[in-house]
């Protein structure tokens, strides 16, 4: 299971939100590239980036810090937020991004997801963000009647690299991930699932790893910034398990 340190970008800074509320943002680093280097130096093998302003605007807003991160680090990075057309997808992949995350368009324009997954095999993930099992879009501001599992299953044959599932009510709340819902989703689809939202301790990571479902990875943000989760120790624990 891969651990993805998260760098959420708002107004050019690395922040964490509380339950997806832009008004409740805590700035953790005003130099996102330096933050990325810190994570890489601790041994991470992937980075998870989110353009929060872009998610609301529907177009990339924090391109400069994302590009600075890509220049400053050598590990693959995935990015979500404001990526809603083929031109933007192509532009980001051309700039060295390893994977784009499509969230809002997965609900509003699923054909684009399929087209992108065909055009860029292994480089397109679907981001499914939900409250109480229902998908939310546009930076989590718009609630839909679409159920998480239904949306995930609709991309079973699309060739997407992963599904990133976020329980919004757990995100940034340091209350642990929604393990039952995440495990249920991972069992319901053959596409690799990455857990997000609430991963706040080594115990949370171990619980996800051992939940009995084939989870591909987990994303953690606030816990790494707060020191509740030591990145080096977490990576070592996951590696040790993988070697046994």
Residue pairs with C-beta under 8 A, 6 or more apart in sequence:
1 205
1 208
1 209
1 215
1 216
1 217
1 218
1 238
1 242
2 45
2 46
2 194
2 216
2 217
2 218
2 238
3 44
3 205
3 217
3 218
3 219
3 220
3 231
3 234
3 235
3 238
4 44
4 46
4 47
4 48
4 78
4 194
4 217
4 218
4 219
4 220
5 39
5 44
5 47
5 48
5 219
5 220
5 221
5 224
5 231
6 16
6 48
6 49
6 50
6 196
6 219
6 220
6 221
6 224
7 14
7 32
7 35
7 36
7 39
7 47
7 48
7 49
7 50
7 69
7 221
8 14
8 15
8 16
8 17
8 49
8 50
8 52
8 221
9 15
9 32
9 49
9 50
9 51
9 52
9 53
9 62
9 65
9 66
9 81
10 17
10 22
10 25
10 52
10 53
10 62
11 53
11 62
12 30
12 32
12 62
12 64
12 65
13 27
13 29
13 30
13 32
13 65
14 27
14 28
14 29
14 30
14 31
14 32
14 35
14 65
15 25
15 26
15 27
15 28
15 52
16 25
16 26
16 28
16 172
16 221
16 222
16 225
17 24
17 25
17 52
17 171
17 172
18 24
18 26
18 171
18 172
18 173
19 168
19 169
19 170
19 171
19 172
19 173
20 129
20 136
20 139
20 140
20 168
20 171
20 172
22 52
22 56
22 139
24 172
25 52
26 222
28 35
28 225
29 35
29 225
32 65
32 66
32 68
32 69
33 65
33 68
33 69
33 71
33 72
33 73
34 72
36 47
36 69
36 72
36 73
36 77
37 72
37 73
39 47
39 224
39 231
40 47
40 73
40 74
40 75
42 231
42 232
42 235
43 231
43 232
43 235
43 236
44 75
44 231
44 235
45 75
45 76
45 235
46 75
46 76
46 77
46 78
46 98
46 217
47 69
47 73
47 75
47 76
47 77
47 78
48 77
48 78
48 196
48 219
49 66
49 69
49 77
49 78
49 79
49 80
50 79
50 80
50 81
51 60
51 61
51 62
51 63
51 66
51 79
51 80
51 81
51 82
52 62
52 81
52 139
53 61
53 62
53 81
53 82
54 60
54 61
54 62
54 81
54 82
54 83
55 80
55 81
55 82
55 103
55 104
55 138
55 139
55 140
56 138
56 139
56 141
57 82
58 82
58 84
58 104
58 138
59 82
59 84
59 88
60 66
60 81
60 82
60 83
60 88
60 92
61 82
62 81
66 79
66 92
66 97
67 95
69 77
70 77
70 95
70 96
70 97
76 98
76 99
77 97
77 98
77 99
78 97
78 98
78 99
78 100
78 101
78 125
78 164
79 92
79 97
79 99
79 100
79 101
80 100
80 101
80 102
80 103
80 125
80 127
80 164
81 101
81 103
81 139
82 88
83 89
83 92
83 100
83 101
83 102
83 105
84 102
84 104
84 105
84 109
84 112
85 112
86 112
86 115
86 116
86 119
89 100
89 102
89 116
89 120
89 124
92 100
93 100
93 120
93 123
98 123
99 122
99 123
99 124
99 125
99 161
99 162
100 116
100 120
100 123
100 124
100 125
101 125
101 126
101 127
101 164
102 112
102 113
102 116
102 124
102 125
102 126
102 127
103 126
103 127
103 128
103 129
103 137
104 137
104 138
105 112
105 113
106 113
106 126
106 127
106 128
106 151
106 155
107 135
107 137
107 144
107 146
107 151
108 137
110 154
110 155
113 124
113 126
113 155
113 158
113 160
114 155
114 158
114 159
116 124
117 124
117 155
117 158
117 159
117 160
117 161
118 159
121 159
122 161
123 161
124 159
124 160
124 161
125 160
125 161
125 162
125 163
125 164
125 194
126 151
126 152
126 155
126 160
126 162
126 163
126 164
126 191
127 163
127 164
127 166
128 135
128 148
128 151
128 152
128 163
128 164
128 165
128 166
128 185
129 135
129 136
129 137
129 140
129 165
129 166
129 168
130 136
130 148
130 165
130 166
130 167
130 168
131 140
131 143
131 167
131 168
131 169
132 169
133 147
133 148
133 181
134 143
134 144
134 145
134 146
134 147
134 148
135 144
135 146
135 147
135 148
135 151
136 142
136 143
136 144
136 168
137 144
140 168
148 165
148 181
148 185
149 184
149 185
149 188
149 189
152 163
152 165
152 185
152 188
152 189
152 191
152 193
153 188
153 189
155 163
155 191
156 189
156 190
156 191
160 191
161 192
162 191
162 192
162 193
162 194
162 216
162 217
163 185
163 189
163 191
163 192
163 193
163 194
164 193
164 194
164 196
164 219
165 181
165 182
165 185
165 193
165 194
165 195
165 196
165 197
166 196
166 197
166 219
167 177
167 178
167 181
167 182
167 196
167 197
167 198
168 197
169 178
169 197
170 176
170 177
170 178
170 197
170 198
171 196
171 197
171 198
172 221
172 222
173 198
174 198
174 200
174 222
174 223
174 226
174 228
175 198
175 200
176 198
176 199
176 200
176 201
176 204
176 207
177 195
177 196
177 197
177 198
177 199
177 204
177 207
177 208
177 218
178 197
178 198
179 207
179 208
179 211
182 193
182 195
182 208
182 211
182 213
182 215
183 211
183 212
183 213
183 215
184 213
185 193
186 193
186 211
186 213
186 214
186 215
187 213
192 214
192 216
192 217
193 213
193 214
193 215
193 216
194 215
194 216
194 217
194 218
194 219
195 208
195 215
195 217
195 218
195 219
196 218
196 219
197 219
198 204
199 205
199 208
199 218
199 219
199 220
199 223
199 229
200 220
200 222
200 223
200 228
200 229
201 223
201 228
201 229
202 229
202 230
202 233
202 234
202 237
204 218
204 229
205 218
205 220
205 229
205 234
205 237
205 238
206 237
208 215
208 218
209 215
209 238
209 241
220 229
220 234
222 228
223 229
224 231
